[in-house]
Amino acid sequence: MTEHECDMLLTLQWPAVVRWAKRQEEAWIKGFALSIAGKGKRQDWLPSPKQERLMRRLIDAQRADDQALLNGEGLIELVED
């Protein structure tokens, strides 16, 4: 991952991942997302290959959950009588 790619990912996508991660049951997801957000503030930091893979997986998972919500999955339907 280049420095530019990392900056774009952390600036444009990672805040949504952090918000999503805070709603997850698995503590490691929240911890990882917050850890990456903190490390990403350091100017010279780049994720390791393993961190990058996990970051991309979490971005994909967050997008899938958001898409499911947009499609109405998991939402309670309100029916007027």
Biopython code that builds the backbone (N, CA, C, O; Angstrom):
import numpy as np
from Bio.PDB.StructureBuilder import StructureBuilder

atoms = [
    (1, "MET", "N", (0.855, -1.166, 0.000)),
    (1, "MET", "CA", (0.000, 0.000, 0.000)),
    (1, "MET", "C", (0.902, 1.228, 0.000)),
    (1, "MET", "O", (1.828, 1.342, 0.802)),
    (2, "THR", "N", (0.610, 2.136, -0.911)),
    (2, "THR", "CA", (1.394, 3.364, -0.956)),
    (2, "THR", "C", (0.920, 4.320, 0.137)),
    (2, "THR", "O", (-0.143, 4.139, 0.730)),
    (3, "GLU", "N", (1.727, 5.326, 0.380)),
    (3, "GLU", "CA", (1.365, 6.322, 1.384)),
    (3, "GLU", "C", (0.070, 7.038, 0.983)),
    (3, "GLU", "O", (-0.782, 7.315, 1.828)),
    (4, "HIS", "N", (-0.066, 7.331, -0.309)),
    (4, "HIS", "CA", (-1.281, 8.000, -0.796)),
    (4, "HIS", "C", (-2.513, 7.113, -0.608)),
    (4, "HIS", "O", (-3.558, 7.586, -0.161)),
    (5, "GLU", "N", (-2.390, 5.831, -0.948)),
    (5, "GLU", "CA", (-3.512, 4.899, -0.752)),
    (5, "GLU", "C", (-3.910, 4.827, 0.718)),
    (5, "GLU", "O", (-5.095, 4.817, 1.052)),
    (6, "CYS", "N", (-2.919, 4.778, 1.580)),
    (6, "CYS", "CA", (-3.185, 4.712, 3.020)),
    (6, "CYS", "C", (-3.904, 5.976, 3.489)),
    (6, "CYS", "O", (-4.874, 5.900, 4.242)),
    (7, "ASP", "N", (-3.427, 7.134, 3.043)),
    (7, "ASP", "CA", (-4.075, 8.391, 3.418)),
    (7, "ASP", "C", (-5.527, 8.429, 2.951)),
    (7, "ASP", "O", (-6.410, 8.844, 3.701)),
    (8, "MET", "N", (-5.774, 8.002, 1.723)),
    (8, "MET", "CA", (-7.133, 8.012, 1.183)),
    (8, "MET", "C", (-8.034, 7.056, 1.967)),
    (8, "MET", "O", (-9.166, 7.396, 2.311)),
    (9, "LEU", "N", (-7.523, 5.870, 2.243)),
    (9, "LEU", "CA", (-8.308, 4.874, 2.969)),
    (9, "LEU", "C", (-8.641, 5.363, 4.377)),
    (9, "LEU", "O", (-9.786, 5.265, 4.820)),
    (10, "LEU", "N", (-7.641, 5.887, 5.072)),
    (10, "LEU", "CA", (-7.853, 6.339, 6.452)),
    (10, "LEU", "C", (-8.731, 7.584, 6.525)),
    (10, "LEU", "O", (-9.463, 7.772, 7.496)),
    (11, "THR", "N", (-8.663, 8.425, 5.514)),
    (11, "THR", "CA", (-9.439, 9.662, 5.513)),
    (11, "THR", "C", (-10.874, 9.448, 5.057)),
    (11, "THR", "O", (-11.806, 9.989, 5.651)),
    (12, "LEU", "N", (-11.051, 8.659, 4.002)),
    (12, "LEU", "CA", (-12.372, 8.541, 3.388)),
    (12, "LEU", "C", (-13.183, 7.338, 3.856)),
    (12, "LEU", "O", (-14.410, 7.408, 3.917)),
    (13, "GLN", "N", (-12.514, 6.238, 4.185)),
    (13, "GLN", "CA", (-13.246, 5.015, 4.487)),
    (13, "GLN", "C", (-13.175, 4.592, 5.945)),
    (13, "GLN", "O", (-14.137, 4.039, 6.477)),
    (14, "TRP", "N", (-12.065, 4.841, 6.584)),
    (14, "TRP", "CA", (-11.874, 4.301, 7.928)),
    (14, "TRP", "C", (-12.818, 4.886, 8.977)),
    (14, "TRP", "O", (-13.233, 4.147, 9.869)),
    (15, "PRO", "N", (-13.183, 6.172, 8.923)),
    (15, "PRO", "CA", (-14.138, 6.671, 9.929)),
    (15, "PRO", "C", (-15.456, 5.887, 9.941)),
    (15, "PRO", "O", (-16.014, 5.635, 11.008)),
    (16, "ALA", "N", (-15.950, 5.506, 8.775)),
    (16, "ALA", "CA", (-17.185, 4.708, 8.713)),
    (16, "ALA", "C", (-16.953, 3.320, 9.294)),
    (16, "ALA", "O", (-17.838, 2.757, 9.939)),
    (17, "VAL", "N", (-15.771, 2.771, 9.067)),
    (17, "VAL", "CA", (-15.445, 1.450, 9.618)),
    (17, "VAL", "C", (-15.402, 1.518, 11.142)),
    (17, "VAL", "O", (-15.890, 0.612, 11.817)),
    (18, "VAL", "N", (-14.824, 2.579, 11.682)),
    (18, "VAL", "CA", (-14.749, 2.729, 13.143)),
    (18, "VAL", "C", (-16.155, 2.814, 13.737)),
    (18, "VAL", "O", (-16.444, 2.167, 14.744)),
    (19, "ARG", "N", (-17.030, 3.610, 13.115)),
    (19, "ARG", "CA", (-18.411, 3.705, 13.618)),
    (19, "ARG", "C", (-19.099, 2.349, 13.551)),
    (19, "ARG", "O", (-19.798, 1.963, 14.488)),
    (20, "TRP", "N", (-18.908, 1.622, 12.457)),
    (20, "TRP", "CA", (-19.488, 0.291, 12.293)),
    (20, "TRP", "C", (-18.909, -0.674, 13.328)),
    (20, "TRP", "O", (-19.643, -1.456, 13.932)),
    (21, "ALA", "N", (-17.591, -0.616, 13.530)),
    (21, "ALA", "CA", (-16.914, -1.535, 14.451)),
    (21, "ALA", "C", (-17.415, -1.366, 15.883)),
    (21, "ALA", "O", (-17.488, -2.339, 16.634)),
    (22, "LYS", "N", (-17.752, -0.161, 16.257)),
    (22, "LYS", "CA", (-18.247, 0.092, 17.613)),
    (22, "LYS", "C", (-19.580, -0.598, 17.872)),
    (22, "LYS", "O", (-19.957, -0.805, 19.025)),
    (23, "ARG", "N", (-20.292, -0.953, 16.814)),
    (23, "ARG", "CA", (-21.585, -1.630, 16.963)),
    (23, "ARG", "C", (-21.463, -3.155, 16.917)),
    (23, "ARG", "O", (-22.461, -3.854, 17.091)),
    (24, "GLN", "N", (-20.271, -3.672, 16.688)),
    (24, "GLN", "CA", (-20.069, -5.109, 16.570)),
    (24, "GLN", "C", (-19.884, -5.754, 17.937)),
    (24, "GLN", "O", (-19.425, -5.116, 18.884)),
    (25, "GLU", "N", (-20.250, -7.024, 18.020)),
    (25, "GLU", "CA", (-20.117, -7.761, 19.280)),
    (25, "GLU", "C", (-18.677, -8.169, 19.563)),
    (25, "GLU", "O", (-18.268, -8.234, 20.722)),
    (26, "GLU", "N", (-17.910, -8.443, 18.522)),
    (26, "GLU", "CA", (-16.534, -8.911, 18.704)),
    (26, "GLU", "C", (-15.637, -7.750, 19.132)),
    (26, "GLU", "O", (-15.486, -6.769, 18.404)),
    (27, "ALA", "N", (-15.054, -7.871, 20.305)),
    (27, "ALA", "CA", (-14.221, -6.798, 20.860)),
    (27, "ALA", "C", (-12.980, -6.548, 20.012)),
    (27, "ALA", "O", (-12.512, -5.412, 19.931)),
    (28, "TRP", "N", (-12.439, -7.587, 19.377)),
    (28, "TRP", "CA", (-11.212, -7.398, 18.605)),
    (28, "TRP", "C", (-11.456, -6.491, 17.407)),
    (28, "TRP", "O", (-10.552, -5.765, 16.994)),
    (29, "ILE", "N", (-12.663, -6.517, 16.838)),
    (29, "ILE", "CA", (-12.958, -5.656, 15.688)),
    (29, "ILE", "C", (-12.904, -4.194, 16.119)),
    (29, "ILE", "O", (-12.277, -3.366, 15.457)),
    (30, "LYS", "N", (-13.560, -3.888, 17.222)),
    (30, "LYS", "CA", (-13.542, -2.520, 17.736)),
    (30, "LYS", "C", (-12.115, -2.100, 18.079)),
    (30, "LYS", "O", (-11.678, -1.008, 17.715)),
    (31, "GLY", "N", (-11.395, -2.972, 18.779)),
    (31, "GLY", "CA", (-10.025, -2.658, 19.167)),
    (31, "GLY", "C", (-9.113, -2.435, 17.975)),
    (31, "GLY", "O", (-8.303, -1.508, 17.969)),
    (32, "PHE", "N", (-9.244, -3.287, 16.964)),
    (32, "PHE", "CA", (-8.413, -3.155, 15.771)),
    (32, "PHE", "C", (-8.726, -1.854, 15.042)),
    (32, "PHE", "O", (-7.815, -1.119, 14.659)),
    (33, "ALA", "N", (-10.010, -1.567, 14.849)),
    (33, "ALA", "CA", (-10.404, -0.352, 14.127)),
    (33, "ALA", "C", (-9.897, 0.898, 14.838)),
    (33, "ALA", "O", (-9.377, 1.812, 14.198)),
    (34, "LEU", "N", (-10.047, 0.939, 16.148)),
    (34, "LEU", "CA", (-9.581, 2.099, 16.908)),
    (34, "LEU", "C", (-8.057, 2.195, 16.906)),
    (34, "LEU", "O", (-7.498, 3.290, 16.848)),
    (35, "SER", "N", (-7.390, 1.044, 16.970)),
    (35, "SER", "CA", (-5.932, 1.028, 16.941)),
    (35, "SER", "C", (-5.402, 1.578, 15.619)),
    (35, "SER", "O", (-4.473, 2.385, 15.600)),
    (36, "ILE", "N", (-5.995, 1.139, 14.529)),
    (36, "ILE", "CA", (-5.566, 1.612, 13.210)),
    (36, "ILE", "C", (-5.846, 3.109, 13.073)),
    (36, "ILE", "O", (-5.031, 3.846, 12.519)),
    (37, "ALA", "N", (-6.990, 3.555, 13.575)),
    (37, "ALA", "CA", (-7.312, 4.987, 13.519)),
    (37, "ALA", "C", (-6.257, 5.799, 14.269)),
    (37, "ALA", "O", (-5.840, 6.859, 13.802)),
    (38, "GLY", "N", (-5.833, 5.309, 15.415)),
    (38, "GLY", "CA", (-4.810, 6.007, 16.183)),
    (38, "GLY", "C", (-3.456, 5.993, 15.500)),
    (38, "GLY", "O", (-2.782, 7.021, 15.422)),
    (39, "LYS", "N", (-3.055, 4.822, 15.001)),
    (39, "LYS", "CA", (-1.762, 4.715, 14.315)),
    (39, "LYS", "C", (-1.748, 5.538, 13.037)),
    (39, "LYS", "O", (-0.715, 6.086, 12.652)),
    (40, "GLY", "N", (-2.900, 5.620, 12.385)),
    (40, "GLY", "CA", (-2.986, 6.356, 11.134)),
    (40, "GLY", "C", (-2.748, 7.843, 11.283)),
    (40, "GLY", "O", (-2.505, 8.534, 10.293)),
    (41, "LYS", "N", (-2.813, 8.342, 12.495)),
    (41, "LYS", "CA", (-2.556, 9.763, 12.729)),
    (41, "LYS", "C", (-1.066, 10.085, 12.696)),
    (41, "LYS", "O", (-0.672, 11.244, 12.567)),
    (42, "ARG", "N", (-0.238, 9.035, 12.816)),
    (42, "ARG", "CA", (1.208, 9.253, 12.739)),
    (42, "ARG", "C", (1.596, 9.423, 11.277)),
    (42, "ARG", "O", (1.211, 8.622, 10.425)),
    (43, "GLN", "N", (2.343, 10.446, 11.001)),
    (43, "GLN", "CA", (2.659, 10.809, 9.627)),
    (43, "GLN", "C", (3.434, 9.726, 8.873)),
    (43, "GLN", "O", (3.219, 9.545, 7.675)),
    (44, "ASP", "N", (4.314, 9.019, 9.537)),
    (44, "ASP", "CA", (5.171, 8.052, 8.855)),
    (44, "ASP", "C", (4.653, 6.621, 8.921)),
    (44, "ASP", "O", (5.372, 5.701, 8.534)),
    (45, "TRP", "N", (3.433, 6.403, 9.396)),
    (45, "TRP", "CA", (2.917, 5.050, 9.591)),
    (45, "TRP", "C", (2.289, 4.495, 8.326)),
    (45, "TRP", "O", (1.558, 5.194, 7.623)),
    (46, "LEU", "N", (2.579, 3.237, 8.042)),
    (46, "LEU", "CA", (1.908, 2.461, 7.003)),
    (46, "LEU", "C", (1.555, 1.109, 7.609)),
    (46, "LEU", "O", (2.319, 0.580, 8.416)),
    (47, "PRO", "N", (0.408, 0.540, 7.232)),
    (47, "PRO", "CA", (0.036, -0.761, 7.793)),
    (47, "PRO", "C", (0.931, -1.873, 7.262)),
    (47, "PRO", "O", (1.444, -1.800, 6.145)),
    (48, "SER", "N", (1.107, -2.899, 8.081)),
    (48, "SER", "CA", (1.817, -4.093, 7.626)),
    (48, "SER", "C", (0.917, -4.804, 6.615)),
    (48, "SER", "O", (-0.273, -4.498, 6.536)),
    (49, "PRO", "N", (1.458, -5.742, 5.846)),
    (49, "PRO", "CA", (0.606, -6.487, 4.908)),
    (49, "PRO", "C", (-0.578, -7.173, 5.600)),
    (49, "PRO", "O", (-1.681, -7.195, 5.056)),
    (50, "LYS", "N", (-0.356, -7.732, 6.794)),
    (50, "LYS", "CA", (-1.451, -8.384, 7.516)),
    (50, "LYS", "C", (-2.498, -7.357, 7.949)),
    (50, "LYS", "O", (-3.698, -7.603, 7.822)),
    (51, "GLN", "N", (-2.049, -6.211, 8.461)),
    (51, "GLN", "CA", (-2.987, -5.161, 8.854)),
    (51, "GLN", "C", (-3.784, -4.673, 7.646)),
    (51, "GLN", "O", (-4.990, -4.441, 7.740)),
    (52, "GLU", "N", (-3.105, -4.520, 6.519)),
    (52, "GLU", "CA", (-3.788, -4.063, 5.308)),
    (52, "GLU", "C", (-4.881, -5.044, 4.891)),
    (52, "GLU", "O", (-5.984, -4.629, 4.537)),
    (53, "ARG", "N", (-4.582, -6.336, 4.933)),
    (53, "ARG", "CA", (-5.593, -7.349, 4.579)),
    (53, "ARG", "C", (-6.802, -7.255, 5.506)),
    (53, "ARG", "O", (-7.946, -7.296, 5.051)),
    (54, "LEU", "N", (-6.544, -7.128, 6.805)),
    (54, "LEU", "CA", (-7.649, -7.004, 7.760)),
    (54, "LEU", "C", (-8.434, -5.714, 7.554)),
    (54, "LEU", "O", (-9.660, -5.705, 7.660)),
    (55, "MET", "N", (-7.738, -4.641, 7.263)),
    (55, "MET", "CA", (-8.418, -3.375, 7.012)),
    (55, "MET", "C", (-9.363, -3.501, 5.825)),
    (55, "MET", "O", (-10.509, -3.056, 5.886)),
    (56, "ARG", "N", (-8.883, -4.102, 4.755)),
    (56, "ARG", "CA", (-9.719, -4.256, 3.556)),
    (56, "ARG", "C", (-10.904, -5.187, 3.824)),
    (56, "ARG", "O", (-12.001, -4.955, 3.316)),
    (57, "ARG", "N", (-10.689, -6.232, 4.614)),
    (57, "ARG", "CA", (-11.802, -7.129, 4.971)),
    (57, "ARG", "C", (-12.858, -6.396, 5.793)),
    (57, "ARG", "O", (-14.055, -6.591, 5.582)),
    (58, "LEU", "N", (-12.420, -5.555, 6.728)),
    (58, "LEU", "CA", (-13.375, -4.802, 7.538)),
    (58, "LEU", "C", (-14.113, -3.756, 6.706)),
    (58, "LEU", "O", (-15.301, -3.518, 6.922)),
    (59, "ILE", "N", (-13.423, -3.137, 5.765)),
    (59, "ILE", "CA", (-14.093, -2.190, 4.866)),
    (59, "ILE", "C", (-15.172, -2.911, 4.071)),
    (59, "ILE", "O", (-16.286, -2.407, 3.935)),
    (60, "ASP", "N", (-14.847, -4.089, 3.544)),
    (60, "ASP", "CA", (-15.835, -4.874, 2.792)),
    (60, "ASP", "C", (-17.017, -5.272, 3.671)),
    (60, "ASP", "O", (-18.165, -5.205, 3.232)),
    (61, "ALA", "N", (-16.746, -5.685, 4.907)),
    (61, "ALA", "CA", (-17.819, -6.089, 5.822)),
    (61, "ALA", "C", (-18.711, -4.903, 6.170)),
    (61, "ALA", "O", (-19.934, -5.032, 6.223)),
    (62, "GLN", "N", (-18.098, -3.758, 6.404)),
    (62, "GLN", "CA", (-18.870, -2.552, 6.727)),
    (62, "GLN", "C", (-19.750, -2.160, 5.551)),
    (62, "GLN", "O", (-20.917, -1.814, 5.738)),
    (63, "ARG", "N", (-19.206, -2.210, 4.350)),
    (63, "ARG", "CA", (-19.999, -1.870, 3.159)),
    (63, "ARG", "C", (-21.149, -2.849, 2.965)),
    (63, "ARG", "O", (-22.255, -2.443, 2.608)),
    (64, "ALA", "N", (-20.901, -4.125, 3.196)),
    (64, "ALA", "CA", (-21.955, -5.131, 3.043)),
    (64, "ALA", "C", (-23.081, -4.882, 4.045)),
    (64, "ALA", "O", (-24.257, -4.985, 3.695)),
    (65, "ASP", "N", (-22.727, -4.555, 5.289)),
    (65, "ASP", "CA", (-23.749, -4.253, 6.298)),
    (65, "ASP", "C", (-24.543, -3.005, 5.922)),
    (65, "ASP", "O", (-25.765, -2.976, 6.066)),
    (66, "ASP", "N", (-23.848, -1.976, 5.442)),
    (66, "ASP", "CA", (-24.542, -0.757, 5.029)),
    (66, "ASP", "C", (-25.477, -1.033, 3.860)),
    (66, "ASP", "O", (-26.594, -0.518, 3.819)),
    (67, "GLN", "N", (-25.020, -1.847, 2.907)),
    (67, "GLN", "CA", (-25.859, -2.176, 1.759)),
    (67, "GLN", "C", (-27.088, -2.964, 2.199)),
    (67, "GLN", "O", (-28.181, -2.749, 1.675)),
    (68, "ALA", "N", (-26.920, -3.866, 3.147)),
    (68, "ALA", "CA", (-28.054, -4.637, 3.656)),
    (68, "ALA", "C", (-29.081, -3.710, 4.300)),
    (68, "ALA", "O", (-30.286, -3.904, 4.137)),
    (69, "LEU", "N", (-28.605, -2.708, 5.027)),
    (69, "LEU", "CA", (-29.530, -1.749, 5.638)),
    (69, "LEU", "C", (-30.262, -0.937, 4.578)),
    (69, "LEU", "O", (-31.455, -0.665, 4.709)),
    (70, "LEU", "N", (-29.541, -0.549, 3.524)),
    (70, "LEU", "CA", (-30.182, 0.203, 2.445)),
    (70, "LEU", "C", (-31.235, -0.632, 1.732)),
    (70, "LEU", "O", (-32.230, -0.100, 1.240)),
    (71, "ASN", "N", (-31.014, -1.935, 1.679)),
    (71, "ASN", "CA", (-31.961, -2.840, 1.031)),
    (71, "ASN", "C", (-33.106, -3.230, 1.956)),
    (71, "ASN", "O", (-34.005, -3.970, 1.553)),
    (72, "GLY", "N", (-33.082, -2.740, 3.189)),
    (72, "GLY", "CA", (-34.160, -3.019, 4.126)),
    (72, "GLY", "C", (-33.978, -4.273, 4.937)),
    (72, "GLY", "O", (-34.874, -4.645, 5.695)),
    (73, "GLU", "N", (-32.848, -4.941, 4.807)),
    (73, "GLU", "CA", (-32.604, -6.153, 5.582)),
    (73, "GLU", "C", (-32.229, -5.765, 7.004)),
    (73, "GLU", "O", (-31.416, -4.864, 7.217)),
    (74, "GLY", "N", (-32.811, -6.434, 7.956)),
    (74, "GLY", "CA", (-32.467, -6.175, 9.344)),
    (74, "GLY", "C", (-33.207, -4.997, 9.952)),
    (74, "GLY", "O", (-33.007, -4.670, 11.123)),
    (75, "LEU", "N", (-34.043, -4.370, 9.178)),
    (75, "LEU", "CA", (-34.810, -3.255, 9.716)),
    (75, "LEU", "C", (-36.207, -3.725, 10.084)),
    (75, "LEU", "O", (-36.770, -4.605, 9.433)),
    (76, "ILE", "N", (-36.750, -3.141, 11.113)),
    (76, "ILE", "CA", (-38.113, -3.462, 11.529)),
    (76, "ILE", "C", (-39.063, -2.669, 10.632)),
    (76, "ILE", "O", (-38.951, -1.450, 10.509)),
    (77, "GLU", "N", (-39.979, -3.370, 10.023)),
    (77, "GLU", "CA", (-40.942, -2.690, 9.164)),
    (77, "GLU", "C", (-42.071, -2.123, 10.009)),
    (77, "GLU", "O", (-42.624, -2.807, 10.871)),
    (78, "LEU", "N", (-42.397, -0.888, 9.756)),
    (78, "LEU", "CA", (-43.506, -0.239, 10.443)),
    (78, "LEU", "C", (-44.727, -0.324, 9.536)),
    (78, "LEU", "O", (-44.694, 0.110, 8.385)),
    (79, "VAL", "N", (-45.780, -0.875, 10.060)),
    (79, "VAL", "CA", (-47.002, -1.042, 9.282)),
    (79, "VAL", "C", (-48.091, -0.206, 9.927)),
    (79, "VAL", "O", (-48.373, -0.335, 11.118)),
    (80, "GLU", "N", (-48.696, 0.649, 9.122)),
    (80, "GLU", "CA", (-49.798, 1.460, 9.629)),
    (80, "GLU", "C", (-51.093, 0.674, 9.512)),
    (80, "GLU", "O", (-51.334, 0.003, 8.509)),
    (81, "ASP", "N", (-51.920, 0.759, 10.538)),
    (81, "ASP", "CA", (-53.212, 0.058, 10.512)),
    (81, "ASP", "C", (-54.255, 0.889, 9.811)),
    (81, "ASP", "O", (-55.405, 0.465, 9.691)),
]
sb = StructureBuilder()
sb.init_structure("model")
sb.init_model(0)
sb.init_chain("A")
sb.init_seg("    ")
for serial, (resi, resn, name, xyz) in enumerate(atoms, 1):
    if name == "N":
        sb.init_residue(resn, " ", resi, " ")
    sb.init_atom(name, np.array(xyz, "f"), 0.0, 1.0, " ", f" {name:<3s}", serial, name[0])
structure = sb.get_structure()
